[in-house]
């Protein structure tokens, strides 16, 4: 089997949402001596990009997006230890702190965005749900993040997106991060009103927005 054929199989495993196959192909790449970074960039990443395209066109739905992300994570989990051993790293597009704001326990959308960002080259710290503004600030400081994702699924809790931005300003670190917001009641107008840097309505849009905000597009 040529490398190109293997890379095509890797991409297909992601498109099919098959974590076991993706993991097996990652192991096969290592056995064949293929550079793990090349396997990610030429095999698995084109697959997750195709999943995103299919979702954006309406051919794929939310479950397809989730399992594609899980397959990507399974493959990368196999390859990253070898990357570390070779002292190579995936190109990190940015460091992201993401969470659902205080008072809100909705998790699915936020977790999906975190998975898709990680699959597309971002280093992601998911701080969970019902996260206080000061905890977002602490996470940004600890990680040295340059991007913050704030999720809110209720009209009552979306107000806390503003509180996080205010807390970042009070801590003197607002200028070091770009802030993107999302969630069912959130709009681009709300993002502008509270001083966020961007709004996305779904996980694919969030990846595109994140890349644009860090200058990776």
N, C-alpha and C positions, 0 to 999 in steps of 0.2 A: 504493500500500500504506500502510495506517495504521501508526502506531507500535505499536499493540497487536498488529497482525498480525506485524510484524517481531519484536517481543519474543517472540511465540509461536513463531516460527521459530527464534529463538535458543535458547529453552528446548529445543525439539525436537532441535536439533543436538547439544546436550549429552546429552539422553536417548538419542539414537541413537549416541552416541560417535563423532561425525564431526568430527575436528579441522579438516579442510579447509573444511567447510561453516561451522563456527563462526568460523573465521578470516575467511572471505569475508563473513559477516554482520556481523562486527565492522568490517571495512573499509566495508561498505555504510552502517552506522550513522554512521561518521565523514563519509562523503560526503554524507549527508543532513543533517548538522549536528546529529545527536542527541548530547546530553550523554553522554560516555563513562561517567560514573558511573551515570547512569540506565540505560544499556545493560547495565551489569554487574548492577545491583541489581534491575532489572525484567525483564531478558531472560535472562541467563546463569545468575544465581544460582538462580532458581526451577527451572531445569533440573537443576543439580547437586543441589539439595535433593530433587527427584523421583527422581533416580538413587539417592540415599541411602535414600529410602522404599522403592523397589523392591527394593533389596538387603536391607533389613531385613525385608521381607515374604517373602523367598525367591524372588521373581520374577526378580531379577537375581543374577548370580554374580560372583565375583572379577574375571574379565576385563571384564565390563560396567562394573564400578566403575573399573577402571584406565583404560579408554578414555574413560569419561565425564570423569575427571579430566584426561586429556590434552587433550580437547576444550576443557575450561574453561581450561586453561593457555594453549592456542593463542589463544583469544579475548582473554584478559586481556593477553597479550603484545602484541597489536595496539593495545589501548586504553590501556595504561598510559603510553606516551610522550605521548599527547595529554592525559592527566590531568596529567602533570608539566608540560607546556607551559602548561596552564591553572592551574597551581599548586593543583590539587585532588588529593586523595588518597582512595583507598578507605578506608572506615572500617576501621581496624586493631583487631581485637578483642583482640589480644595478640601478644607477641613470643615465639616458640618456638625453643628449641634442641632438636633431636632427633637421636638416633643410636643405634647398636647398641653395647652395652658391650664393654669390652676382652675379647679372647679369642674373640669371636663375629663371624663374617663373614656372617651371614644378613642379607639386604638387602631382599627383596621387601616384606615386611610393613611394615617401617619406612618405606620409600620411599612406599608407598601411603598410609600415615597422613600423611606429610609433604605429599603431593600434595593429599589431601582437606582438610587444615588450611588450606593455602594457598588452595584454591578457596573456602573458607568464611570468608575474611577475616582469617586470621592471617598475620603476617609470619614466615616460617620460615627458619631456618638449619639445614640438614641437614649434620651433621658427619661423616656416613658410618658405617663399620663398624669394629669393633675399636678403639674409642675409649677412651683412658685417662681415668681420673677427672679428672686435672688438666686435660685438654683440654676436658672438659665445663665445668669451672669457668672456664677462660679464655674459652670461647665465650660463656658467660653474662655475664661481665664486659664483654666487647667489645660485645655486642649490647644489653646492658641488658635481657635477657630477663626475663619474668615467669612463664614456663612452661618446663618441661623434660620431654621425653619420652624414656624409657629402654627400649630394646627388648632382649630376650634370648630366644634360641630354644633354649637348652640349660640343663639343670638345673645344670650346673657353672658356667656363665657368669652365671646370674641372681644369683649371690652378688655380682657386681660392680655390680649396681644399688645394693646397700647401700653399696658403697664410694664410689659417686658422691655419694650423699646425705651420707655422712660427710665427703667432701672439700668439699662445699658448706658444711657446718657449720663445718669448720675454717677456711674462707676467710671466714667471717662473712657469707655471703650467702644462707644457707638461707631466711631469713625473707622474702627478696624474690621467691622463686619458688615456684610450685606444681609438684609433681612427679607425673607420671603414668607408670605402668609397664605393659608389656604383653609378649606373647610366649607361645608355646605352653605352657611349664610354669608360667607366672606365674598367680597367683590373687589375688583380693581379700584373702584372708587374708595372703598374702605381702606385699602392698602395705602392709597395716596393720602387719605385723611389722617391716618395715624403715623405717617412718616416711614412706612416700610418701603423697601426698594423694588418689590415686585409681588405679583399674585399669580398663582396657577390653579386651575380647576381640577387637575388630575395628576397622577404620578408621572405620566409622560411629559406633560407640560412643565412639571416641577423640575425634571431633569434638564429640559431645554432652558428653562429660566435660570437654573443654577449655573449652567455652563455659561450663559450670557453674562450673569452677574460677576463671575470670576474671570471673564475674558477668555473663555476656552472655546468659544464658537468661532 
